[in-house]
Amino acid sequence: MAHRDVARAQKGAAAQQQTILFIDETGFYPLPSVVRICAPMGQTPILWEWWSRDHLSAISAISPEGKLYFHCQGHVLDSGDVVAFLEHLLREVPGRLVLIWDGSPIYRSHAIQEFLAKGAAQRLHLERLPAYAPKLNPDEGVWQQLKGVKLGNVCCVDLPHPHRELSDAVKRVRRKPRIIQGCFQDAGL
């Protein structure tokens, strides 16, 4: 699906009164995402952190209107978690949905195909973005906003700490739909 194909899908969905959602997933580590910081001249700032391979896995869906649907958990996302997120979207968003996502193997799993075959395909239409085209997915901009801006320089002391910080950051982004709409503009959609 090229840039113009995404735009064509958006226009077709709007004409048929379908809700368009872009979906993506990522991981959040307790290590700080160091961004520009200020300190008095001659005093090097020090960020204290602990190192761990533990991380939070998150999945989100965003709409061109600025809505953000989000789920976060303390273990790696699997296809069952994606199905649970899709069920959540079906409960929260009325009508037919057009879901646009990348080509991650988790989205092509047997569990997803089975979920669609059991009736979800009546309300869900799936579109896949081209491989290696993260700039086409505006949800990547949401992750960049959360990691680089809202959680920049946050040093966590344990795994529940980034979960609390991330939940607060998501709430702040939800209150500002123009941030999400800006992600669509940055993607050229």
N, CA, C and O atoms as a DFTB+ gen file, in Angstrom:
756 C
 N C O
     1  1       0.861      -1.166       0.000
     2  2       0.000       0.000       0.000
     3  2       0.909       1.231       0.000
     4  3       1.634       1.472       0.965
     5  1       0.868       2.002      -1.078
     6  2       1.681       3.203      -1.194
     7  2       0.959       4.376      -0.546
     8  3      -0.163       4.248      -0.057
     9  1       1.636       5.527      -0.555
    10  2       1.080       6.743       0.048
    11  2      -0.306       7.060      -0.517
    12  3      -1.242       7.323       0.239
    13  1      -0.433       7.036      -1.847
    14  2      -1.721       7.384      -2.452
    15  2      -2.762       6.306      -2.185
    16  3      -3.954       6.604      -2.112
    17  1      -2.317       5.023      -2.034
    18  2      -3.255       3.954      -1.712
    19  2      -3.837       4.126      -0.311
    20  3      -5.012       3.841      -0.082
    21  1      -3.010       4.594       0.625
    22  2      -3.492       4.863       1.979
    23  2      -4.539       5.973       1.930
    24  3      -5.586       5.877       2.571
    25  1      -4.250       7.025       1.168
    26  2      -5.205       8.131       1.046
    27  2      -6.492       7.657       0.395
    28  3      -7.577       8.078       0.796
    29  1      -6.389       6.781      -0.612
    30  2      -7.583       6.259      -1.279
    31  2      -8.406       5.424      -0.305
    32  3      -9.633       5.512      -0.296
    33  1      -7.741       4.618       0.513
    34  2      -8.446       3.809       1.513
    35  2      -9.158       4.709       2.519
    36  3     -10.273       4.410       2.947
    37  1      -8.507       5.816       2.897
    38  2      -9.127       6.752       3.839
    39  2     -10.395       7.356       3.232
    40  3     -11.428       7.422       3.899
    41  1     -10.327       7.794       1.977
    42  2     -11.499       8.403       1.334
    43  2     -12.631       7.391       1.187
    44  3     -13.796       7.722       1.411
    45  1     -12.290       6.148       0.807
    46  2     -13.304       5.106       0.661
    47  2     -13.961       4.774       1.986
    48  3     -15.173       4.569       2.048
    49  1     -13.173       4.721       3.038
    50  2     -13.712       4.422       4.364
    51  2     -14.628       5.539       4.842
    52  3     -15.673       5.282       5.440
    53  1     -14.234       6.780       4.576
    54  2     -15.071       7.914       4.987
    55  2     -16.398       7.889       4.241
    56  3     -17.444       8.177       4.823
    57  1     -16.363       7.548       2.958
    58  2     -17.589       7.499       2.165
    59  2     -18.525       6.408       2.666
    60  3     -19.744       6.567       2.596
    61  1     -17.984       5.311       3.166
    62  2     -18.797       4.217       3.668
    63  2     -19.034       4.308       5.174
    64  3     -19.529       3.358       5.780
    65  1     -18.692       5.425       5.773
    66  2     -18.855       5.669       7.203
    67  2     -18.167       4.595       8.043
    68  3     -18.748       4.045       8.978
    69  1     -16.926       4.315       7.689
    70  2     -16.098       3.385       8.444
    71  2     -15.086       4.192       9.240
    72  3     -14.677       5.276       8.823
    73  1     -14.690       3.665      10.372
    74  2     -13.672       4.310      11.191
    75  2     -12.311       3.753      10.803
    76  3     -12.119       2.538      10.757
    77  1     -11.370       4.643      10.524
    78  2     -10.012       4.242      10.171
    79  2      -9.154       4.299      11.423
    80  3      -9.171       5.291      12.153
    81  1      -8.408       3.238      11.666
    82  2      -7.484       3.194      12.790
    83  2      -6.140       2.663      12.305
    84  3      -6.076       1.645      11.615
    85  1      -5.082       3.354      12.667
    86  2      -3.727       2.876      12.407
    87  2      -3.240       2.217      13.690
    88  3      -3.392       2.774      14.777
    89  1      -2.656       1.034      13.560
    90  2      -2.234       0.252      14.725
    91  2      -0.728       0.011      14.662
    92  3      -0.159      -0.204      13.591
    93  1      -0.101       0.054      15.831
    94  2       1.318      -0.277      15.928
    95  2       1.612      -0.726      17.356
    96  3       0.837      -0.470      18.277
    97  1       2.746      -1.398      17.518
    98  2       3.161      -1.863      18.842
    99  2       4.617      -1.485      19.063
   100  3       5.367      -1.258      18.113
   101  1       5.001      -1.421      20.325
   102  2       6.377      -1.072      20.671
   103  2       6.699      -1.589      22.063
   104  3       5.854      -2.183      22.732
   105  1       7.921      -1.356      22.481
   106  2       8.351      -1.713      23.824
   107  2       8.888      -0.490      24.544
   108  3       9.457       0.410      23.926
   109  1       8.703      -0.467      25.848
   110  2       9.209       0.614      26.695
   111  2      10.127       0.002      27.742
   112  3       9.711      -0.868      28.507
   113  1      11.366       0.451      27.776
   114  2      12.345      -0.051      28.729
   115  2      12.503       0.943      29.871
   116  3      12.284       2.140      29.683
   117  1      12.880       0.463      31.050
   118  2      13.027       1.380      32.182
   119  2      14.236       2.307      32.055
   120  3      14.383       3.234      32.851
   121  1      15.095       2.074      31.076
   122  2      16.229       2.967      30.864
   123  2      15.729       4.320      30.377
   124  3      14.748       4.373      29.635
   125  1      16.360       5.394      30.764
   126  2      15.877       6.705      30.331
   127  2      16.127       6.932      28.846
   128  3      17.149       6.518      28.298
   129  1      15.185       7.588      28.222
   130  2      15.353       8.058      26.857
   131  2      15.924       9.463      26.987
   132  3      15.185      10.428      27.179
   133  1      17.224       9.566      26.884
   134  2      17.887      10.831      27.175
   135  2      17.641      11.818      26.046
   136  3      17.956      11.556      24.885
   137  1      17.086      12.930      26.404
   138  2      16.889      14.033      25.475
   139  2      17.654      15.225      26.022
   140  3      18.303      15.115      27.062
   141  1      17.592      16.323      25.363
   142  2      18.333      17.504      25.782
   143  2      17.943      17.921      27.200
   144  3      16.762      18.023      27.531
   145  1      18.940      18.152      28.009
   146  2      18.692      18.569      29.386
   147  2      19.517      19.807      29.695
   148  3      20.489      20.111      29.003
   149  1      19.126      20.503      30.723
   150  2      19.819      21.730      31.117
   151  2      20.469      21.532      32.480
   152  3      19.921      20.854      33.349
   153  1      21.625      22.122      32.653
   154  2      22.323      22.089      33.936
   155  2      23.161      23.358      34.029
   156  3      23.511      23.950      33.008
   157  1      23.477      23.769      35.233
   158  2      24.330      24.950      35.373
   159  2      25.674      24.735      34.661
   160  3      26.173      23.612      34.579
   161  1      26.239      25.813      34.157
   162  2      27.512      25.763      33.437
   163  2      28.571      25.062      34.284
   164  3      28.785      25.412      35.445
   165  1      29.224      24.077      33.691
   166  2      30.301      23.368      34.366
   167  2      29.863      22.218      35.234
   168  3      30.709      21.531      35.806
   169  1      28.559      21.979      35.355
   170  2      28.064      20.871      36.171
   171  2      27.369      19.856      35.252
   172  3      26.264      20.094      34.764
   173  1      28.018      18.760      35.035
   174  2      27.469      17.730      34.164
   175  2      26.258      17.084      34.833
   176  3      26.361      16.601      35.960
   177  1      25.115      17.070      34.153
   178  2      23.941      16.420      34.743
   179  2      24.140      14.908      34.775
   180  3      24.746      14.333      33.870
   181  1      23.631      14.279      35.811
   182  2      23.747      12.835      35.973
   183  2      22.339      12.255      36.061
   184  3      21.517      12.691      36.867
   185  1      22.083      11.268      35.218
   186  2      20.815      10.550      35.255
   187  2      21.079       9.181      35.871
   188  3      21.857       8.395      35.330
   189  1      20.445       8.899      36.981
   190  2      20.611       7.607      37.635
   191  2      19.581       6.653      37.070
   192  3      18.407       7.000      36.938
   193  1      20.025       5.439      36.733
   194  2      19.120       4.452      36.190
   195  2      19.581       3.067      36.581
   196  3      20.717       2.870      37.012
   197  1      18.694       2.125      36.425
   198  2      19.033       0.729      36.654
   199  2      18.872       0.024      35.321
   200  3      18.061       0.429      34.488
   201  1      19.640      -1.021      35.125
   202  2      19.635      -1.705      33.851
   203  2      18.928      -3.031      33.974
   204  3      19.180      -3.795      34.906
   205  1      18.051      -3.303      33.046
   206  2      17.306      -4.549      33.051
   207  2      16.805      -4.825      31.642
   208  3      16.603      -3.903      30.851
   209  1      16.612      -6.074      31.343
   210  2      16.003      -6.441      30.059
   211  2      14.478      -6.451      30.174
   212  3      13.781      -6.606      29.172
   213  1      13.966      -6.288      31.383
   214  2      12.522      -6.211      31.558
   215  2      12.004      -5.008      30.788
   216  3      12.676      -3.983      30.681
   217  1      10.815      -5.147      30.261
   218  2      10.233      -4.025      29.530
   219  2       8.712      -4.154      29.502
   220  3       8.144      -5.194      29.837
   221  1       8.092      -3.085      29.098
   222  2       6.653      -3.069      28.898
   223  2       6.393      -3.187      27.402
   224  3       7.106      -2.590      26.596
   225  1       5.388      -3.944      27.037
   226  2       4.957      -4.031      25.644
   227  2       3.656      -3.261      25.526
   228  3       2.777      -3.363      26.381
   229  1       3.546      -2.492      24.457
   230  2       2.354      -1.671      24.277
   231  2       1.855      -1.779      22.842
   232  3       2.630      -1.978      21.907
   233  1       0.549      -1.644      22.694
   234  2      -0.085      -1.599      21.390
   235  2      -1.092      -0.464      21.428
   236  3      -1.758      -0.240      22.438
   237  1      -1.194       0.244      20.321
   238  2      -2.151       1.350      20.280
   239  2      -2.781       1.441      18.907
   240  3      -2.276       0.898      17.924
   241  1      -3.889       2.138      18.869
   242  2      -4.581       2.451      17.617
   243  2      -4.968       3.920      17.690
   244  3      -5.420       4.402      18.728
   245  1      -4.787       4.630      16.575
   246  2      -5.154       6.048      16.541
   247  2      -6.044       6.313      15.330
   248  3      -5.959       5.634      14.307
   249  1      -6.893       7.315      15.478
   250  2      -7.785       7.708      14.387
   251  2      -7.410       9.105      13.909
   252  3      -6.803       9.870      14.657
   253  1      -7.762       9.446      12.673
   254  2      -7.474      10.789      12.160
   255  2      -8.156      11.901      12.962
   256  3      -7.728      13.055      12.915
   257  1      -9.206      11.557      13.688
   258  2      -9.892      12.549      14.516
   259  2      -9.150      12.844      15.804
   260  3      -9.510      13.774      16.525
   261  1      -8.123      12.070      16.105
   262  2      -7.323      12.311      17.300
   263  2      -7.621      11.395      18.463
   264  3      -7.225      11.692      19.590
   265  1      -8.306      10.287      18.229
   266  2      -8.585       9.316      19.295
   267  2      -7.399       8.371      19.445
   268  3      -6.746       8.008      18.467
   269  1      -7.133       7.980      20.689
   270  2      -6.037       7.064      20.999
   271  2      -6.577       5.922      21.846
   272  3      -7.125       6.145      22.926
   273  1      -6.418       4.687      21.350
   274  2      -6.773       3.481      22.080
   275  2      -5.449       2.807      22.426
   276  3      -4.568       2.706      21.572
   277  1      -5.298       2.346      23.665
   278  2      -3.986       1.942      24.144
   279  2      -4.087       0.759      25.100
   280  3      -5.025       0.659      25.891
   281  1      -3.107      -0.132      25.012
   282  2      -2.988      -1.234      25.971
   283  2      -1.507      -1.454      26.240
   284  3      -0.686      -1.418      25.323
   285  1      -1.173      -1.681      27.508
   286  2       0.212      -1.900      27.926
   287  2       0.244      -3.079      28.887
   288  3      -0.676      -3.265      29.683
   289  1       1.311      -3.879      28.811
   290  2       1.449      -5.025      29.701
   291  2       2.914      -5.293      29.980
   292  3       3.789      -4.782      29.280
   293  1       3.184      -6.089      30.998
   294  2       4.546      -6.344      31.447
   295  2       5.235      -7.519      30.786
   296  3       6.305      -7.920      31.242
   297  1       4.672      -8.089      29.733
   298  2       5.319      -9.168      29.001
   299  2       5.143      -8.946      27.501
   300  3       4.355      -8.099      27.080
   301  1       5.865      -9.695      26.717
   302  2       5.855      -9.534      25.268
   303  2       4.458      -9.798      24.712
   304  3       3.780     -10.737      25.129
   305  1       4.040      -8.961      23.769
   306  2       2.750      -9.149      23.116
   307  2       2.780     -10.425      22.278
   308  3       3.759     -10.706      21.587
   309  1       1.701     -11.184      22.351
   310  2       1.553     -12.323      21.455
   311  2       0.239     -12.157      20.694
   312  3      -0.487     -11.185      20.904
   313  1      -0.058     -13.091      19.829
   314  2      -1.252     -12.938      18.993
   315  2      -2.535     -12.933      19.830
   316  3      -3.512     -12.289      19.449
   317  1      -2.546     -13.634      20.953
   318  2      -3.717     -13.590      21.846
   319  2      -3.936     -12.199      22.409
   320  3      -5.078     -11.765      22.562
   321  1      -2.852     -11.491      22.719
   322  2      -2.966     -10.116      23.208
   323  2      -3.496      -9.182      22.120
   324  3      -4.275      -8.270      22.394
   325  1      -3.064      -9.424      20.885
   326  2      -3.554      -8.608      19.765
   327  2      -5.038      -8.863      19.555
   328  3      -5.798      -7.923      19.321
   329  1      -5.462     -10.110      19.634
   330  2      -6.885     -10.435      19.502
   331  2      -7.680      -9.738      20.611
   332  3      -8.747      -9.183      20.346
   333  1      -7.180      -9.760      21.834
   334  2      -7.866      -9.077      22.939
   335  2      -7.964      -7.579      22.672
   336  3      -8.983      -6.963      22.986
   337  1      -6.918      -6.985      22.095
   338  2      -6.956      -5.559      21.765
   339  2      -7.983      -5.298      20.663
   340  3      -8.714      -4.310      20.728
   341  1      -8.048      -6.165      19.656
   342  2      -9.041      -6.002      18.597
   343  2     -10.460      -6.138      19.150
   344  3     -11.360      -5.409      18.735
   345  1     -10.660      -7.062      20.078
   346  2     -11.977      -7.191      20.727
   347  2     -12.326      -5.914      21.481
   348  3     -13.473      -5.470      21.465
   349  1     -11.334      -5.330      22.139
   350  2     -11.537      -4.068      22.841
   351  2     -11.962      -2.975      21.851
   352  3     -12.885      -2.209      22.127
   353  1     -11.292      -2.908      20.713
   354  2     -11.655      -1.904      19.702
   355  2     -13.080      -2.118      19.205
   356  3     -13.817      -1.153      19.002
   357  1     -13.470      -3.363      19.010
   358  2     -14.831      -3.643      18.555
   359  2     -15.882      -3.214      19.583
   360  3     -16.981      -2.797      19.216
   361  1     -15.538      -3.318      20.869
   362  2     -16.461      -2.859      21.915
   363  2     -16.519      -1.332      21.981
   364  3     -17.586      -0.760      22.201
   365  1     -15.379      -0.675      21.791
   366  2     -15.281       0.773      21.986
   367  2     -15.714       1.604      20.782
   368  3     -16.239       2.706      20.942
   369  1     -15.495       1.082      19.586
   370  2     -15.743       1.868      18.373
   371  2     -16.933       1.268      17.635
   372  3     -16.889       0.107      17.228
   373  1     -17.996       2.050      17.460
   374  2     -19.168       1.516      16.757
   375  2     -18.929       1.428      15.246
   376  3     -18.082       2.127      14.689
   377  1     -19.696       0.557      14.609
   378  2     -19.651       0.454      13.144
   379  2     -18.471      -0.350      12.635
   380  3     -17.780      -1.043      13.382
   381  1     -18.269      -0.226      11.319
   382  2     -17.182      -0.954      10.664
   383  2     -15.859      -0.240      10.864
   384  3     -15.803       0.988      10.937
   385  1     -14.797      -1.024      10.953
   386  2     -13.455      -0.491      11.182
   387  2     -12.523      -0.891      10.047
   388  3     -12.557      -2.025       9.568
   389  1     -11.700       0.045       9.627
   390  2     -10.602      -0.240       8.718
   391  2      -9.337      -0.116       9.548
   392  3      -9.005       0.968      10.027
   393  1      -8.630      -1.229       9.718
   394  2      -7.408      -1.245      10.507
   395  2      -6.218      -1.309       9.562
   396  3      -6.122      -2.199       8.717
   397  1      -5.316      -0.352       9.720
   398  2      -4.125      -0.294       8.881
   399  2      -2.929      -0.520       9.790
   400  3      -2.717       0.222      10.749
   401  1      -2.146      -1.553       9.482
   402  2      -1.002      -1.889      10.317
   403  2       0.159      -2.369       9.473
   404  3       0.025      -2.584       8.269
   405  1       1.302      -2.533      10.121
   406  2       2.496      -2.948       9.390
   407  2       2.484      -4.466       9.174
   408  3       1.521      -5.144       9.535
   409  1       3.539      -4.979       8.594
   410  2       3.595      -6.395       8.262
   411  2       4.197      -7.274       9.335
   412  3       4.774      -8.315       9.021
   413  1       4.081      -6.889      10.576
   414  2       4.644      -7.673      11.672
   415  2       4.075      -9.095      11.662
   416  3       2.880      -9.280      11.430
   417  1       4.915     -10.088      11.908
   418  2       4.426     -11.476      11.921
   419  2       3.302     -11.713      12.928
   420  3       2.456     -12.583      12.721
   421  1       3.289     -10.957      13.997
   422  2       2.251     -11.140      15.011
   423  2       0.856     -10.890      14.425
   424  3      -0.124     -11.472      14.890
   425  1       0.766     -10.024      13.405
   426  2      -0.529      -9.713      12.794
   427  2      -0.964     -10.750      11.763
   428  3      -2.121     -10.759      11.343
   429  1      -0.051     -11.618      11.357
   430  2      -0.380     -12.631      10.347
   431  2      -0.586     -14.005      10.980
   432  3      -0.637     -15.013      10.275
   433  1      -0.703     -14.047      12.276
   434  2      -0.759     -15.324      12.986
   435  2      -2.075     -16.066      12.744
   436  3      -3.062     -15.501      12.271
   437  1      -2.045     -17.333      13.083
   438  2      -3.227     -18.185      12.967
   439  2      -4.347     -17.679      13.887
   440  3      -5.520     -17.721      13.515
   441  1      -3.992     -17.206      15.073
   442  2      -5.008     -16.723      16.028
   443  2      -5.774     -15.521      15.458
   444  3      -6.985     -15.409      15.649
   445  1      -5.078     -14.638      14.767
   446  2      -5.746     -13.472      14.162
   447  2      -6.678     -13.944      13.045
   448  3      -7.821     -13.494      12.958
   449  1      -6.191     -14.851      12.190
   450  2      -7.014     -15.363      11.093
   451  2      -8.256     -16.075      11.628
   452  3      -9.347     -15.930      11.077
   453  1      -8.086     -16.833      12.690
   454  2      -9.209     -17.545      13.304
   455  2     -10.217     -16.552      13.895
   456  3     -11.427     -16.731      13.761
   457  1      -9.707     -15.513      14.544
   458  2     -10.574     -14.470      15.111
   459  2     -11.415     -13.819      14.019
   460  3     -12.611     -13.596      14.206
   461  1     -10.804     -13.519      12.894
   462  2     -11.530     -12.905      11.779
   463  2     -12.549     -13.877      11.195
   464  3     -13.667     -13.484      10.861
   465  1     -12.164     -15.141      11.071
   466  2     -13.061     -16.144      10.495
   467  2     -14.285     -16.399      11.368
   468  3     -15.332     -16.797      10.857
   469  1     -14.170     -16.178      12.675
   470  2     -15.289     -16.423      13.593
   471  2     -16.270     -15.259      13.653
   472  3     -17.114     -15.220      14.548
   473  1     -16.181     -14.321      12.733
   474  2     -17.173     -13.261      12.662
   475  2     -16.649     -11.853      12.769
   476  3     -17.365     -10.911      12.430
   477  1     -15.433     -11.673      13.225
   478  2     -14.907     -10.313      13.369
   479  2     -14.722      -9.636      12.016
   480  3     -14.743      -8.408      11.929
   481  1     -14.540     -10.429      10.960
   482  2     -14.335      -9.853       9.629
   483  2     -15.562      -9.097       9.133
   484  3     -15.465      -8.316       8.186
   485  1     -16.716      -9.321       9.762
   486  2     -17.917      -8.575       9.375
   487  2     -17.776      -7.094       9.698
   488  3     -18.352      -6.248       9.014
   489  1     -17.006      -6.775      10.746
   490  2     -16.817      -5.375      11.137
   491  2     -15.410      -4.875      10.909
   492  3     -15.185      -3.665      10.884
   493  1     -14.453      -5.777      10.742
   494  2     -13.051      -5.386      10.586
   495  2     -12.570      -5.611       9.162
   496  3     -12.766      -6.680       8.583
   497  1     -11.942      -4.593       8.613
   498  2     -11.258      -4.736       7.330
   499  2      -9.801      -4.384       7.582
   500  3      -9.500      -3.303       8.088
   501  1      -8.900      -5.287       7.234
   502  2      -7.482      -5.100       7.513
   503  2      -6.733      -4.688       6.254
   504  3      -6.940      -5.254       5.181
   505  1      -5.875      -3.713       6.397
   506  2      -4.981      -3.277       5.321
   507  2      -3.568      -3.307       5.868
   508  3      -3.329      -2.951       7.021
   509  1      -2.637      -3.733       5.036
   510  2      -1.247      -3.830       5.458
   511  2      -0.421      -2.742       4.786
   512  3      -0.526      -2.514       3.581
   513  1       0.394      -2.083       5.584
   514  2       1.330      -1.098       5.052
   515  2       2.483      -1.828       4.362
   516  3       2.756      -2.985       4.679
   517  1       3.158      -1.168       3.429
   518  2       4.302      -1.817       2.793
   519  2       5.421      -2.066       3.796
   520  3       5.557      -1.352       4.790
   521  1       6.213      -3.085       3.516
   522  2       7.326      -3.422       4.397
   523  2       8.312      -2.255       4.462
   524  3       8.532      -1.546       3.480
   525  1       8.887      -2.081       5.630
   526  2       9.928      -1.069       5.858
   527  2       9.463       0.339       5.486
   528  3      10.213       1.109       4.886
   529  1       8.233       0.665       5.843
   530  2       7.715       2.009       5.590
   531  2       7.108       2.583       6.864
   532  3       5.924       2.920       6.882
   533  1       7.904       2.700       7.937
   534  2       7.323       3.191       9.192
   535  2       6.821       4.628       9.100
   536  3       5.968       5.028       9.893
   537  1       7.328       5.409       8.155
   538  2       6.889       6.799       8.045
   539  2       5.442       6.912       7.582
   540  3       4.816       7.955       7.766
   541  1       4.903       5.850       6.982
   542  2       3.506       5.869       6.549
   543  2       2.533       5.639       7.697
   544  3       1.344       5.932       7.568
   545  1       3.020       5.122       8.814
   546  2       2.147       4.825       9.946
   547  2       2.218       5.978      10.951
   548  3       3.236       6.151      11.621
   549  1       1.148       6.763      11.060
   550  2       1.172       7.892      11.997
   551  2       1.284       7.460      13.453
   552  3       1.657       8.269      14.303
   553  1       0.969       6.206      13.760
   554  2       1.095       5.722      15.134
   555  2       2.557       5.716      15.581
   556  3       2.835       5.792      16.778
   557  1       3.485       5.626      14.641
   558  2       4.912       5.737      14.971
   559  2       5.202       7.110      15.591
   560  3       6.044       7.232      16.481
   561  1       4.503       8.130      15.114
   562  2       4.665       9.470      15.672
   563  2       4.192       9.555      17.116
   564  3       4.752      10.302      17.918
   565  1       3.154       8.781      17.442
   566  2       2.671       8.749      18.827
   567  2       3.739       8.141      19.728
   568  3       3.999       8.647      20.819
   569  1       4.365       7.037      19.262
   570  2       5.433       6.424      20.062
   571  2       6.588       7.400      20.232
   572  3       7.169       7.501      21.312
   573  1       6.918       8.113      19.168
   574  2       8.004       9.094      19.255
   575  2       7.656      10.186      20.260
   576  3       8.512      10.620      21.030
   577  1       6.412      10.626      20.254
   578  2       5.952      11.648      21.201
   579  2       6.036      11.127      22.633
   580  3       6.513      11.828      23.526
   581  1       5.580       9.914      22.848
   582  2       5.588       9.348      24.204
   583  2       7.007       9.104      24.698
   584  3       7.350       9.485      25.817
   585  1       7.833       8.470      23.871
   586  2       9.187       8.120      24.303
   587  2      10.113       9.333      24.377
   588  3      10.854       9.495      25.346
   589  1      10.067      10.174      23.359
   590  2      11.033      11.261      23.275
   591  2      10.631      12.543      23.959
   592  3      11.495      13.330      24.345
   593  1       9.339      12.776      24.120
   594  2       8.879      14.036      24.708
   595  2       8.290      13.807      26.095
   596  3       8.800      14.326      27.087
   597  1       7.225      13.035      26.157
   598  2       6.515      12.857      27.426
   599  2       7.323      12.069      28.453
   600  3       7.212      12.317      29.654
   601  1       8.142      11.112      27.983
   602  2       8.925      10.295      28.910
   603  2      10.426      10.560      28.799
   604  3      11.234       9.795      29.326
   605  1      10.793      11.630      28.125
   606  2      12.208      11.967      27.987
   607  2      12.852      12.229      29.340
   608  3      12.306      12.962      30.164
   609  1      14.007      11.631      29.565
   610  2      14.794      11.799      30.791
   611  2      14.143      11.185      32.031
   612  3      14.604      11.444      33.143
   613  1      13.098      10.391      31.880
   614  2      12.474       9.758      33.039
   615  2      13.329       8.559      33.446
   616  3      13.531       7.638      32.655
   617  1      13.820       8.574      34.659
   618  2      14.624       7.472      35.197
   619  2      13.727       6.631      36.103
   620  3      13.125       7.146      37.045
   621  1      13.646       5.358      35.816
   622  2      12.751       4.481      36.562
   623  2      13.512       3.634      37.567
   624  3      14.658       3.245      37.339
   625  1      12.858       3.360      38.673
   626  2      13.492       2.593      39.741
   627  2      13.110       1.117      39.706
   628  3      13.833       0.283      40.253
   629  1      11.988       0.778      39.073
   630  2      11.549      -0.598      38.934
   631  2      10.579      -0.667      37.763
   632  3      10.245       0.370      37.190
   633  1      10.118      -1.855      37.391
   634  2       9.255      -1.993      36.223
   635  2       7.876      -1.343      36.389
   636  3       7.362      -0.802      35.410
   637  1       7.254      -1.366      37.563
   638  2       5.973      -0.656      37.691
   639  2       6.101       0.864      37.492
   640  3       5.132       1.519      37.109
   641  1       7.275       1.416      37.747
   642  2       7.457       2.854      37.598
   643  2       7.224       3.319      36.156
   644  3       6.465       4.269      35.958
   645  1       7.850       2.688      35.118
   646  2       7.550       3.161      33.766
   647  2       6.094       2.920      33.375
   648  3       5.551       3.642      32.538
   649  1       5.459       1.913      33.974
   650  2       4.045       1.669      33.671
   651  2       3.196       2.856      34.132
   652  3       2.317       3.315      33.402
   653  1       3.461       3.349      35.339
   654  2       2.730       4.525      35.848
   655  2       3.032       5.756      34.998
   656  3       2.125       6.500      34.625
   657  1       4.311       5.964      34.696
   658  2       4.700       7.126      33.892
   659  2       4.069       7.069      32.505
   660  3       3.590       8.080      31.993
   661  1       4.069       5.892      31.906
   662  2       3.488       5.723      30.578
   663  2       1.980       5.959      30.606
   664  3       1.438       6.613      29.715
   665  1       1.306       5.436      31.612
   666  2      -0.146       5.654      31.729
   667  2      -0.470       7.139      31.843
   668  3      -1.410       7.623      31.213
   669  1       0.307       7.860      32.644
   670  2       0.096       9.306      32.782
   671  2       0.367      10.029      31.467
   672  3      -0.362      10.950      31.098
   673  1       1.419       9.610      30.759
   674  2       1.763      10.243      29.481
   675  2       0.672      10.012      28.441
   676  3       0.337      10.918      27.677
   677  1       0.115       8.798      28.411
   678  2      -0.971       8.496      27.474
   679  2      -2.187       9.366      27.784
   680  3      -2.835       9.871      26.867
   681  1      -2.498       9.543      29.055
   682  2      -3.622      10.409      29.433
   683  2      -3.407      11.834      28.943
   684  3      -4.339      12.480      28.463
   685  1      -2.159      12.329      29.067
   686  2      -1.870      13.690      28.605
   687  2      -2.019      13.808      27.085
   688  3      -2.518      14.818      26.589
   689  1      -1.591      12.786      26.349
   690  2      -1.717      12.814      24.888
   691  2      -3.182      12.722      24.481
   692  3      -3.603      13.397      23.541
   693  1      -3.962      11.899      25.171
   694  2      -5.393      11.775      24.849
   695  2      -6.127      13.102      25.017
   696  3      -7.081      13.382      24.291
   697  1      -5.686      13.916      25.970
   698  2      -6.342      15.205      26.205
   699  2      -5.990      16.228      25.134
   700  3      -6.585      17.305      25.085
   701  1      -5.017      15.897      24.266
   702  2      -4.594      16.822      23.214
   703  2      -4.664      16.132      21.852
   704  3      -3.638      15.724      21.307
   705  1      -5.884      16.000      21.299
   706  2      -6.017      15.286      20.021
   707  2      -5.210      15.925      18.890
   708  3      -4.910      15.261      17.898
   709  1      -4.860      17.188      19.025
   710  2      -4.076      17.841      17.968
   711  2      -2.690      17.206      17.833
   712  3      -2.096      17.266      16.757
   713  1      -2.158      16.593      18.912
   714  2      -0.875      15.886      18.820
   715  2      -1.025      14.687      17.885
   716  3      -0.178      14.452      17.023
   717  1      -2.097      13.940      18.059
   718  2      -2.335      12.758      17.226
   719  2      -2.621      13.190      15.791
   720  3      -2.128      12.572      14.847
   721  1      -3.408      14.239      15.625
   722  2      -3.686      14.735      14.284
   723  2      -2.402      15.223      13.607
   724  3      -2.251      15.103      12.391
   725  1      -1.486      15.770      14.393
   726  2      -0.193      16.186      13.851
   727  2       0.627      15.001      13.359
   728  3       1.389      15.119      12.400
   729  1       0.468      13.863      14.018
   730  2       1.160      12.644      13.553
   731  2       0.663      12.233      12.173
   732  3       1.437      11.750      11.346
   733  1      -0.632      12.426      11.927
   734  2      -1.194      12.133      10.588
   735  2      -0.636      13.120       9.564
   736  3      -0.316      12.736       8.439
   737  1      -0.522      14.375       9.946
   738  2       0.043      15.374       9.034
   739  2       1.494      15.059       8.720
   740  3       1.918      15.169       7.569
   741  1       2.264      14.667       9.736
   742  2       3.671      14.314       9.516
   743  2       3.822      13.125       8.591
   744  3       4.798      13.036       7.845
   745  1       2.859      12.204       8.632
   746  2       2.897      11.031       7.746
   747  2       2.361      11.355       6.358
   748  3       2.384      10.507       5.465
   749  1       1.881      12.576       6.177
   750  2       1.356      12.987       4.875
   751  2      -0.029      12.462       4.589
   752  3      -0.412      12.333       3.426
   753  1      -0.797      12.153       5.632
   754  2      -2.137      11.595       5.442
   755  2      -3.204      12.592       5.814
   756  3      -4.393      12.289       5.716
